[in-house]
Amino acid sequence: MIQQKMPLVEVALECGFYDQSSFTKFFNKYYGISPYNYSKTTSKLHFSIAISYKILIF
């Protein structure tokens, strides 16, 4: 979901859910965060790690 920037509805269908709403409810219950917020949080984390890595190299 994060790396491919797939639309959420495609992720839901590929994971075997009937629709995006069902996937979002399951994801939120399992992870305690919405797929959208999860994606935003992990994207920021990956960016932060990349910046830290560049600083260490130079």
mmCIF file of the N, C-alpha and C atoms, coordinates in Angstrom:
data_MODEL
# 
_entry.id   MODEL 
# 
loop_
_atom_site.group_PDB 
_atom_site.id 
_atom_site.type_symbol 
_atom_site.label_atom_id 
_atom_site.label_alt_id 
_atom_site.label_comp_id 
_atom_site.label_asym_id 
_atom_site.label_entity_id 
_atom_site.label_seq_id 
_atom_site.pdbx_PDB_ins_code 
_atom_site.Cartn_x 
_atom_site.Cartn_y 
_atom_site.Cartn_z 
_atom_site.occupancy 
_atom_site.B_iso_or_equiv 
_atom_site.pdbx_formal_charge 
_atom_site.auth_seq_id 
_atom_site.auth_comp_id 
_atom_site.auth_asym_id 
_atom_site.auth_atom_id 
_atom_site.pdbx_PDB_model_num 
ATOM 1   N N  . MET A 1 1  ? 0.828   -1.192  0.000  1.00 0.00 ? 1  MET A N  1 
ATOM 2   C CA . MET A 1 1  ? 0.000   0.000   0.000  1.00 0.00 ? 1  MET A CA 1 
ATOM 3   C C  . MET A 1 1  ? 0.865   1.246   0.000  1.00 0.00 ? 1  MET A C  1 
ATOM 4   N N  . ILE A 1 2  ? 1.898   1.220   0.823  1.00 0.00 ? 2  ILE A N  1 
ATOM 5   C CA . ILE A 1 2  ? 2.736   2.402   0.949  1.00 0.00 ? 2  ILE A CA 1 
ATOM 6   C C  . ILE A 1 2  ? 3.669   2.541   -0.242 1.00 0.00 ? 2  ILE A C  1 
ATOM 7   N N  . GLN A 1 3  ? 4.344   1.460   -0.574 1.00 0.00 ? 3  GLN A N  1 
ATOM 8   C CA . GLN A 1 3  ? 5.366   1.539   -1.597 1.00 0.00 ? 3  GLN A CA 1 
ATOM 9   C C  . GLN A 1 3  ? 4.787   1.725   -2.993 1.00 0.00 ? 3  GLN A C  1 
ATOM 10  N N  . GLN A 1 4  ? 3.650   1.137   -3.271 1.00 0.00 ? 4  GLN A N  1 
ATOM 11  C CA . GLN A 1 4  ? 3.094   1.205   -4.611 1.00 0.00 ? 4  GLN A CA 1 
ATOM 12  C C  . GLN A 1 4  ? 2.107   2.344   -4.793 1.00 0.00 ? 4  GLN A C  1 
ATOM 13  N N  . LYS A 1 5  ? 1.719   2.997   -3.743 1.00 0.00 ? 5  LYS A N  1 
ATOM 14  C CA . LYS A 1 5  ? 0.744   4.092   -3.806 1.00 0.00 ? 5  LYS A CA 1 
ATOM 15  C C  . LYS A 1 5  ? -0.538  3.661   -4.510 1.00 0.00 ? 5  LYS A C  1 
ATOM 16  N N  . MET A 1 6  ? -0.994  2.460   -4.191 1.00 0.00 ? 6  MET A N  1 
ATOM 17  C CA . MET A 1 6  ? -2.223  1.935   -4.771 1.00 0.00 ? 6  MET A CA 1 
ATOM 18  C C  . MET A 1 6  ? -3.422  2.620   -4.135 1.00 0.00 ? 6  MET A C  1 
ATOM 19  N N  . PRO A 1 7  ? -4.476  2.830   -4.902 1.00 0.00 ? 7  PRO A N  1 
ATOM 20  C CA . PRO A 1 7  ? -5.711  3.338   -4.308 1.00 0.00 ? 7  PRO A CA 1 
ATOM 21  C C  . PRO A 1 7  ? -6.223  2.347   -3.260 1.00 0.00 ? 7  PRO A C  1 
ATOM 22  N N  . LEU A 1 8  ? -6.799  2.860   -2.208 1.00 0.00 ? 8  LEU A N  1 
ATOM 23  C CA . LEU A 1 8  ? -7.248  2.023   -1.101 1.00 0.00 ? 8  LEU A CA 1 
ATOM 24  C C  . LEU A 1 8  ? -8.261  0.970   -1.546 1.00 0.00 ? 8  LEU A C  1 
ATOM 25  N N  . VAL A 1 9  ? -9.120  1.317   -2.468 1.00 0.00 ? 9  VAL A N  1 
ATOM 26  C CA . VAL A 1 9  ? -10.115 0.351   -2.937 1.00 0.00 ? 9  VAL A CA 1 
ATOM 27  C C  . VAL A 1 9  ? -9.421  -0.841  -3.607 1.00 0.00 ? 9  VAL A C  1 
ATOM 28  N N  . GLU A 1 10 ? -8.338  -0.602  -4.335 1.00 0.00 ? 10 GLU A N  1 
ATOM 29  C CA . GLU A 1 10 ? -7.596  -1.702  -4.958 1.00 0.00 ? 10 GLU A CA 1 
ATOM 30  C C  . GLU A 1 10 ? -6.933  -2.586  -3.904 1.00 0.00 ? 10 GLU A C  1 
ATOM 31  N N  . VAL A 1 11 ? -6.385  -1.968  -2.880 1.00 0.00 ? 11 VAL A N  1 
ATOM 32  C CA . VAL A 1 11 ? -5.771  -2.724  -1.787 1.00 0.00 ? 11 VAL A CA 1 
ATOM 33  C C  . VAL A 1 11 ? -6.823  -3.607  -1.132 1.00 0.00 ? 11 VAL A C  1 
ATOM 34  N N  . ALA A 1 12 ? -7.983  -3.023  -0.860 1.00 0.00 ? 12 ALA A N  1 
ATOM 35  C CA . ALA A 1 12 ? -9.069  -3.767  -0.213 1.00 0.00 ? 12 ALA A CA 1 
ATOM 36  C C  . ALA A 1 12 ? -9.476  -4.980  -1.043 1.00 0.00 ? 12 ALA A C  1 
ATOM 37  N N  . LEU A 1 13 ? -9.678  -4.779  -2.324 1.00 0.00 ? 13 LEU A N  1 
ATOM 38  C CA . LEU A 1 13 ? -10.107 -5.880  -3.188 1.00 0.00 ? 13 LEU A CA 1 
ATOM 39  C C  . LEU A 1 13 ? -9.024  -6.942  -3.317 1.00 0.00 ? 13 LEU A C  1 
ATOM 40  N N  . GLU A 1 14 ? -7.768  -6.532  -3.425 1.00 0.00 ? 14 GLU A N  1 
ATOM 41  C CA . GLU A 1 14 ? -6.675  -7.503  -3.532 1.00 0.00 ? 14 GLU A CA 1 
ATOM 42  C C  . GLU A 1 14 ? -6.491  -8.303  -2.244 1.00 0.00 ? 14 GLU A C  1 
ATOM 43  N N  . CYS A 1 15 ? -6.905  -7.717  -1.123 1.00 0.00 ? 15 CYS A N  1 
ATOM 44  C CA . CYS A 1 15 ? -6.809  -8.419  0.164  1.00 0.00 ? 15 CYS A CA 1 
ATOM 45  C C  . CYS A 1 15 ? -8.019  -9.300  0.423  1.00 0.00 ? 15 CYS A C  1 
ATOM 46  N N  . GLY A 1 16 ? -8.963  -9.306  -0.508 1.00 0.00 ? 16 GLY A N  1 
ATOM 47  C CA . GLY A 1 16 ? -10.118 -10.184 -0.388 1.00 0.00 ? 16 GLY A CA 1 
ATOM 48  C C  . GLY A 1 16 ? -11.332 -9.569  0.281  1.00 0.00 ? 16 GLY A C  1 
ATOM 49  N N  . PHE A 1 17 ? -11.317 -8.270  0.494  1.00 0.00 ? 17 PHE A N  1 
ATOM 50  C CA . PHE A 1 17 ? -12.473 -7.607  1.092  1.00 0.00 ? 17 PHE A CA 1 
ATOM 51  C C  . PHE A 1 17 ? -13.486 -7.265  0.011  1.00 0.00 ? 17 PHE A C  1 
ATOM 52  N N  . TYR A 1 18 ? -14.741 -7.198  0.424  1.00 0.00 ? 18 TYR A N  1 
ATOM 53  C CA . TYR A 1 18 ? -15.839 -6.922  -0.498 1.00 0.00 ? 18 TYR A CA 1 
ATOM 54  C C  . TYR A 1 18 ? -15.800 -5.483  -0.998 1.00 0.00 ? 18 TYR A C  1 
ATOM 55  N N  . ASP A 1 19 ? -15.400 -4.572  -0.120 1.00 0.00 ? 19 ASP A N  1 
ATOM 56  C CA . ASP A 1 19 ? -15.334 -3.164  -0.493 1.00 0.00 ? 19 ASP A CA 1 
ATOM 57  C C  . ASP A 1 19 ? -14.337 -2.424  0.405  1.00 0.00 ? 19 ASP A C  1 
ATOM 58  N N  . GLN A 1 20 ? -14.113 -1.168  0.090  1.00 0.00 ? 20 GLN A N  1 
ATOM 59  C CA . GLN A 1 20 ? -13.160 -0.349  0.831  1.00 0.00 ? 20 GLN A CA 1 
ATOM 60  C C  . GLN A 1 20 ? -13.595 -0.138  2.272  1.00 0.00 ? 20 GLN A C  1 
ATOM 61  N N  . SER A 1 21 ? -14.876 0.019   2.495  1.00 0.00 ? 21 SER A N  1 
ATOM 62  C CA . SER A 1 21 ? -15.401 0.255   3.836  1.00 0.00 ? 21 SER A CA 1 
ATOM 63  C C  . SER A 1 21 ? -15.101 -0.915  4.770  1.00 0.00 ? 21 SER A C  1 
ATOM 64  N N  . SER A 1 22 ? -15.305 -2.129  4.283  1.00 0.00 ? 22 SER A N  1 
ATOM 65  C CA . SER A 1 22 ? -15.023 -3.319  5.097  1.00 0.00 ? 22 SER A CA 1 
ATOM 66  C C  . SER A 1 22 ? -13.546 -3.396  5.454  1.00 0.00 ? 22 SER A C  1 
ATOM 67  N N  . PHE A 1 23 ? -12.699 -3.111  4.475  1.00 0.00 ? 23 PHE A N  1 
ATOM 68  C CA . PHE A 1 23 ? -11.258 -3.126  4.710  1.00 0.00 ? 23 PHE A CA 1 
ATOM 69  C C  . PHE A 1 23 ? -10.860 -2.073  5.744  1.00 0.00 ? 23 PHE A C  1 
ATOM 70  N N  . THR A 1 24 ? -11.399 -0.869  5.600  1.00 0.00 ? 24 THR A N  1 
ATOM 71  C CA . THR A 1 24 ? -11.066 0.225   6.518  1.00 0.00 ? 24 THR A CA 1 
ATOM 72  C C  . THR A 1 24 ? -11.485 -0.114  7.943  1.00 0.00 ? 24 THR A C  1 
ATOM 73  N N  . LYS A 1 25 ? -12.674 -0.675  8.113  1.00 0.00 ? 25 LYS A N  1 
ATOM 74  C CA . LYS A 1 25 ? -13.136 -1.061  9.450  1.00 0.00 ? 25 LYS A CA 1 
ATOM 75  C C  . LYS A 1 25 ? -12.231 -2.126  10.061 1.00 0.00 ? 25 LYS A C  1 
ATOM 76  N N  . PHE A 1 26 ? -11.878 -3.142  9.278  1.00 0.00 ? 26 PHE A N  1 
ATOM 77  C CA . PHE A 1 26 ? -10.999 -4.198  9.767  1.00 0.00 ? 26 PHE A CA 1 
ATOM 78  C C  . PHE A 1 26 ? -9.619  -3.634  10.120 1.00 0.00 ? 26 PHE A C  1 
ATOM 79  N N  . PHE A 1 27 ? -9.059  -2.845  9.232  1.00 0.00 ? 27 PHE A N  1 
ATOM 80  C CA . PHE A 1 27 ? -7.725  -2.272  9.429  1.00 0.00 ? 27 PHE A CA 1 
ATOM 81  C C  . PHE A 1 27 ? -7.699  -1.416  10.687 1.00 0.00 ? 27 PHE A C  1 
ATOM 82  N N  . ASN A 1 28 ? -8.715  -0.581  10.840 1.00 0.00 ? 28 ASN A N  1 
ATOM 83  C CA . ASN A 1 28 ? -8.800  0.304   12.002 1.00 0.00 ? 28 ASN A CA 1 
ATOM 84  C C  . ASN A 1 28 ? -8.915  -0.497  13.296 1.00 0.00 ? 28 ASN A C  1 
ATOM 85  N N  . LYS A 1 29 ? -9.703  -1.559  13.277 1.00 0.00 ? 29 LYS A N  1 
ATOM 86  C CA . LYS A 1 29 ? -9.873  -2.395  14.465 1.00 0.00 ? 29 LYS A CA 1 
ATOM 87  C C  . LYS A 1 29 ? -8.578  -3.144  14.795 1.00 0.00 ? 29 LYS A C  1 
ATOM 88  N N  . TYR A 1 30 ? -7.905  -3.657  13.775 1.00 0.00 ? 30 TYR A N  1 
ATOM 89  C CA . TYR A 1 30 ? -6.694  -4.461  13.976 1.00 0.00 ? 30 TYR A CA 1 
ATOM 90  C C  . TYR A 1 30 ? -5.489  -3.606  14.376 1.00 0.00 ? 30 TYR A C  1 
ATOM 91  N N  . TYR A 1 31 ? -5.299  -2.476  13.686 1.00 0.00 ? 31 TYR A N  1 
ATOM 92  C CA . TYR A 1 31 ? -4.126  -1.638  13.928 1.00 0.00 ? 31 TYR A CA 1 
ATOM 93  C C  . TYR A 1 31 ? -4.395  -0.436  14.830 1.00 0.00 ? 31 TYR A C  1 
ATOM 94  N N  . GLY A 1 32 ? -5.661  -0.110  15.038 1.00 0.00 ? 32 GLY A N  1 
ATOM 95  C CA . GLY A 1 32 ? -5.990  1.034   15.883 1.00 0.00 ? 32 GLY A CA 1 
ATOM 96  C C  . GLY A 1 32 ? -5.758  2.371   15.204 1.00 0.00 ? 32 GLY A C  1 
ATOM 97  N N  . ILE A 1 33 ? -5.660  2.354   13.886 1.00 0.00 ? 33 ILE A N  1 
ATOM 98  C CA . ILE A 1 33 ? -5.429  3.569   13.102 1.00 0.00 ? 33 ILE A CA 1 
ATOM 99  C C  . ILE A 1 33 ? -6.013  3.338   11.712 1.00 0.00 ? 33 ILE A C  1 
ATOM 100 N N  . SER A 1 34 ? -6.483  4.388   11.082 1.00 0.00 ? 34 SER A N  1 
ATOM 101 C CA . SER A 1 34 ? -7.057  4.233   9.747  1.00 0.00 ? 34 SER A CA 1 
ATOM 102 C C  . SER A 1 34 ? -5.950  3.976   8.725  1.00 0.00 ? 34 SER A C  1 
ATOM 103 N N  . PRO A 1 35 ? -6.279  3.330   7.615  1.00 0.00 ? 35 PRO A N  1 
ATOM 104 C CA . PRO A 1 35 ? -5.267  3.102   6.579  1.00 0.00 ? 35 PRO A CA 1 
ATOM 105 C C  . PRO A 1 35 ? -4.638  4.408   6.089  1.00 0.00 ? 35 PRO A C  1 
ATOM 106 N N  . TYR A 1 36 ? -5.445  5.444   5.980  1.00 0.00 ? 36 TYR A N  1 
ATOM 107 C CA . TYR A 1 36 ? -4.934  6.746   5.528  1.00 0.00 ? 36 TYR A CA 1 
ATOM 108 C C  . TYR A 1 36 ? -3.895  7.291   6.501  1.00 0.00 ? 36 TYR A C  1 
ATOM 109 N N  . ASN A 1 37 ? -4.227  7.301   7.782  1.00 0.00 ? 37 ASN A N  1 
ATOM 110 C CA . ASN A 1 37 ? -3.283  7.815   8.777  1.00 0.00 ? 37 ASN A CA 1 
ATOM 111 C C  . ASN A 1 37 ? -2.053  6.924   8.897  1.00 0.00 ? 37 ASN A C  1 
ATOM 112 N N  . TYR A 1 38 ? -2.235  5.626   8.767  1.00 0.00 ? 38 TYR A N  1 
ATOM 113 C CA . TYR A 1 38 ? -1.102  4.697   8.787  1.00 0.00 ? 38 TYR A CA 1 
ATOM 114 C C  . TYR A 1 38 ? -0.145  5.014   7.640  1.00 0.00 ? 38 TYR A C  1 
ATOM 115 N N  . SER A 1 39 ? -0.718  5.214   6.467  1.00 0.00 ? 39 SER A N  1 
ATOM 116 C CA . SER A 1 39 ? 0.083   5.520   5.292  1.00 0.00 ? 39 SER A CA 1 
ATOM 117 C C  . SER A 1 39 ? 0.847   6.833   5.469  1.00 0.00 ? 39 SER A C  1 
ATOM 118 N N  . LYS A 1 40 ? 0.169   7.849   6.003  1.00 0.00 ? 40 LYS A N  1 
ATOM 119 C CA . LYS A 1 40 ? 0.827   9.139   6.228  1.00 0.00 ? 40 LYS A CA 1 
ATOM 120 C C  . LYS A 1 40 ? 1.947   9.005   7.247  1.00 0.00 ? 40 LYS A C  1 
ATOM 121 N N  . THR A 1 41 ? 1.704   8.277   8.321  1.00 0.00 ? 41 THR A N  1 
ATOM 122 C CA . THR A 1 41 ? 2.688   8.115   9.391  1.00 0.00 ? 41 THR A CA 1 
ATOM 123 C C  . THR A 1 41 ? 3.913   7.360   8.894  1.00 0.00 ? 41 THR A C  1 
ATOM 124 N N  . THR A 1 42 ? 3.696   6.264   8.193  1.00 0.00 ? 42 THR A N  1 
ATOM 125 C CA . THR A 1 42 ? 4.832   5.469   7.731  1.00 0.00 ? 42 THR A CA 1 
ATOM 126 C C  . THR A 1 42 ? 5.592   6.174   6.620  1.00 0.00 ? 42 THR A C  1 
ATOM 127 N N  . SER A 1 43 ? 4.900   6.965   5.807  1.00 0.00 ? 43 SER A N  1 
ATOM 128 C CA . SER A 1 43 ? 5.593   7.729   4.768  1.00 0.00 ? 43 SER A CA 1 
ATOM 129 C C  . SER A 1 43 ? 6.537   8.735   5.402  1.00 0.00 ? 43 SER A C  1 
ATOM 130 N N  . LYS A 1 44 ? 6.084   9.401   6.455  1.00 0.00 ? 44 LYS A N  1 
ATOM 131 C CA . LYS A 1 44 ? 6.938   10.358  7.156  1.00 0.00 ? 44 LYS A CA 1 
ATOM 132 C C  . LYS A 1 44 ? 8.116   9.644   7.802  1.00 0.00 ? 44 LYS A C  1 
ATOM 133 N N  . LEU A 1 45 ? 7.877   8.457   8.337  1.00 0.00 ? 45 LEU A N  1 
ATOM 134 C CA . LEU A 1 45 ? 8.944   7.689   8.971  1.00 0.00 ? 45 LEU A CA 1 
ATOM 135 C C  . LEU A 1 45 ? 9.999   7.288   7.942  1.00 0.00 ? 45 LEU A C  1 
ATOM 136 N N  . HIS A 1 46 ? 9.561   6.813   6.780  1.00 0.00 ? 46 HIS A N  1 
ATOM 137 C CA . HIS A 1 46 ? 10.500  6.421   5.734  1.00 0.00 ? 46 HIS A CA 1 
ATOM 138 C C  . HIS A 1 46 ? 11.311  7.622   5.269  1.00 0.00 ? 46 HIS A C  1 
ATOM 139 N N  . PHE A 1 47 ? 10.667  8.774   5.133  1.00 0.00 ? 47 PHE A N  1 
ATOM 140 C CA . PHE A 1 47 ? 11.360  9.991   4.727  1.00 0.00 ? 47 PHE A CA 1 
ATOM 141 C C  . PHE A 1 47 ? 12.388  10.382  5.778  1.00 0.00 ? 47 PHE A C  1 
ATOM 142 N N  . SER A 1 48 ? 12.014  10.305  7.033  1.00 0.00 ? 48 SER A N  1 
ATOM 143 C CA . SER A 1 48 ? 12.909  10.653  8.132  1.00 0.00 ? 48 SER A CA 1 
ATOM 144 C C  . SER A 1 48 ? 14.127  9.729   8.164  1.00 0.00 ? 48 SER A C  1 
ATOM 145 N N  . ILE A 1 49 ? 13.908  8.448   7.944  1.00 0.00 ? 49 ILE A N  1 
ATOM 146 C CA . ILE A 1 49 ? 15.012  7.484   7.921  1.00 0.00 ? 49 ILE A CA 1 
ATOM 147 C C  . ILE A 1 49 ? 15.947  7.786   6.745  1.00 0.00 ? 49 ILE A C  1 
ATOM 148 N N  . ALA A 1 50 ? 15.385  8.113   5.597  1.00 0.00 ? 50 ALA A N  1 
ATOM 149 C CA . ALA A 1 50 ? 16.195  8.421   4.419  1.00 0.00 ? 50 ALA A CA 1 
ATOM 150 C C  . ALA A 1 50 ? 17.060  9.654   4.660  1.00 0.00 ? 50 ALA A C  1 
ATOM 151 N N  . ILE A 1 51 ? 16.489  10.679  5.278  1.00 0.00 ? 51 ILE A N  1 
ATOM 152 C CA . ILE A 1 51 ? 17.245  11.898  5.588  1.00 0.00 ? 51 ILE A CA 1 
ATOM 153 C C  . ILE A 1 51 ? 18.362  11.572  6.577  1.00 0.00 ? 51 ILE A C  1 
ATOM 154 N N  . SER A 1 52 ? 18.057  10.809  7.601  1.00 0.00 ? 52 SER A N  1 
ATOM 155 C CA . SER A 1 52 ? 19.070  10.437  8.595  1.00 0.00 ? 52 SER A CA 1 
ATOM 156 C C  . SER A 1 52 ? 20.210  9.663   7.945  1.00 0.00 ? 52 SER A C  1 
ATOM 157 N N  . TYR A 1 53 ? 19.874  8.787   7.028  1.00 0.00 ? 53 TYR A N  1 
ATOM 158 C CA . TYR A 1 53 ? 20.880  7.988   6.341  1.00 0.00 ? 53 TYR A CA 1 
ATOM 159 C C  . TYR A 1 53 ? 21.805  8.887   5.514  1.00 0.00 ? 53 TYR A C  1 
ATOM 160 N N  . LYS A 1 54 ? 21.213  9.860   4.811  1.00 0.00 ? 54 LYS A N  1 
ATOM 161 C CA . LYS A 1 54 ? 22.016  10.777  4.000  1.00 0.00 ? 54 LYS A CA 1 
ATOM 162 C C  . LYS A 1 54 ? 22.945  11.609  4.878  1.00 0.00 ? 54 LYS A C  1 
ATOM 163 N N  . ILE A 1 55 ? 22.472  12.026  6.026  1.00 0.00 ? 55 ILE A N  1 
ATOM 164 C CA . ILE A 1 55 ? 23.297  12.817  6.942  1.00 0.00 ? 55 ILE A CA 1 
ATOM 165 C C  . ILE A 1 55 ? 24.476  11.979  7.432  1.00 0.00 ? 55 ILE A C  1 
ATOM 166 N N  . LEU A 1 56 ? 24.245  10.710  7.738  1.00 0.00 ? 56 LEU A N  1 
ATOM 167 C CA . LEU A 1 56 ? 25.316  9.839   8.217  1.00 0.00 ? 56 LEU A CA 1 
ATOM 168 C C  . LEU A 1 56 ? 26.378  9.586   7.144  1.00 0.00 ? 56 LEU A C  1 
ATOM 169 N N  . ILE A 1 57 ? 25.954  9.502   5.901  1.00 0.00 ? 57 ILE A N  1 
ATOM 170 C CA . ILE A 1 57 ? 26.889  9.220   4.811  1.00 0.00 ? 57 ILE A CA 1 
ATOM 171 C C  . ILE A 1 57 ? 27.792  10.421  4.540  1.00 0.00 ? 57 ILE A C  1 
ATOM 172 N N  . PHE A 1 58 ? 27.225  11.610  4.567  1.00 0.00 ? 58 PHE A N  1 
ATOM 173 C CA . PHE A 1 58 ? 28.002  12.811  4.257  1.00 0.00 ? 58 PHE A CA 1 
ATOM 174 C C  . PHE A 1 58 ? 28.514  13.363  5.528  1.00 0.00 ? 58 PHE A C  1 
# 
